[in-house]
């Protein structure tokens, strides 16, 4: 059995920043439904990016970032960076440790920094609003993970594969549940409207992608519900992005690297 990884947590901000910034965007004609158009997502790093972070002068326990008075050490950054590399490898099928992909790493480093900042300001905001996550909720979510991995043995193998301790995972679950509460409280995902014009434009992009690849173009009525769901998800993600950006703008962030 293929070894599965625990890449389910710590992804609220990753999905907001990394996958939308580095994946296929709105302007590449690849916005049709994945199952229908069979298209592959573009790999990150196509454009010239920033320089690699020089961390040689930082000890493992030395702060790279200070976010509203909370320090993020080099060790914390590097642990998150490794998880980000694994996530991108799964998403795009890229071995980021291969020499030919070395040029992608600087951009990924900076994306990881932004992900860490976004995740932390969200967590801090939820805590400042008095939101809580109980031990029972954390245990319940980890229990579901154990089941997904076929029991305790598979779960422990997945932890080891991702270089995670159970304490690491508990913290990730805590943050994800806290951020979910914050989004549910501050953002409105229930009344996201999609106009006929938006559906038609989205379908036109789908048609173009299918025709370019020589694939069958399904009638709009067959995939309209999927297109609406994708557009709603896109708009929800835009709400999240705007909210995270607002919190980051209001935060005191020191970049010491």
Secondary structure by P-SEA (a helix, b strand, c coil): cccccccccccccccccccccccccccccccccccccbbbbbbccccccccccccccccccccccccccccccaaaaaaaaaaaaaaaaaaccccccccccccaaaaaaaaaaaaaaaaaaaaaaaaaacccccaaaaaaaaaaaaaaaccaaaaaaaaaaacccaaaaaaaaaaaaaaaaaaaaccccccccccaaaaaaaaaaaaaaaaaaccccccccccaaaaaaaaaaaaaaaaaaaaaaaaaaaccccccc
